[in-house]
Amino acid sequence: MKCTPVNNNTPQDSTSFETALSRLEEILERMNGGTISLDESLKLYEEADQLIAICNKRLNEAERKIEILVKNRSGELAIGSDDKPLVQDYKIPSA
């Protein structure tokens, strides 16, 4: 899937996590290829920085949603001794 940024390599804030991650992988491949100019490398680096910020934002949003969903039986958010919401490790089901 090709992700083309808009507005002169500026990712949109509405970009999905998967799209941003895919574009980051494309940028990494191009930069590791060693065939692009310094100016192009800087442009790609700046775009990657914005994409990383988008990914972080999406991950933080997902974490907040999960915290809301992890509640104890009384309907309150389960809080640990460190005053942070309790979390559960996600285990990938075996096939």
N, C-alpha and C positions, 0 to 999 in steps of 0.2 A: 504494500500500500504506500503510495507516494504522498507525502505531506508537503505541500508547498506553502510556505509562509506568505502572508500578505503584507502590504505596505513596506516594501523594501526590507525584507527579511525580519519583520517584526511579528512574532506570534501573537495571535489574539488571546485575550484573557478567557474567551469561551472555548479555547482549544481543549479537547479531552486529554486525559492522562495518557491514554494509549497512543493518540496521535502525536503528542509531544514526545513521548518516549521513542516512538518510531523515528521521528525526525532527529532526535538526539543520536540515535544509532547511525543514521545516514551521515550526520555531521562527523561523528567519530571515524567512520570509514573513510570519508574524504580527507580528513586531517591526517589520519594515519597513513594514507596513501603516499604522502610526500610529493604530490605533483601540483599542489596549489601554491599560489603566491602568498607572500606575507600579508598583503592587504586582504586577500580573500580569507586567509586564516583568521585574521582579526575580526572580520565580519561574521564568520561562522562562530567564533568564540563568543561574540556578543549575543548572537542568536541563541547559542547553547545556554548561555547564562540566563536568558529570559525563559527558555524552555524548562530549565531546572527549577526556576522559581514557580512556574506553572505546575510542574509535577509535585513540588513540595506543598503547594496550596491545595491541590487535589487530594494528596495523601492526608494532610491535616484535616480537611473536611471529612474524609472517610473515617478517620480516627475519631473525630467528634461524634459522628453518627453512630459508630460502634459503641462508644462510651454510653451514649443515650440508650442503646439497646441492651447493654449488659446491666441489668438491674437485679436487685435481690427480690425476694417474694413479696415484700411489702410495697414494691413499686418504687423504692428509692434506689438511687444509684449506689452500687456497692463500693464503698471507699475503704482503701487500705490504711494501714497505720501511718503511712507517709502522706496521708490526705490526698492521694491520687486515686482515680478510679481503678478498680480491679480489672485486670484483663485476663484473657484466657489465650493460651497459645493455639494457633490454628494448625490443625493437623490435616495434611492432604490424605483423603481417603485412598486406600490401596485399591488398585484395579483388579 
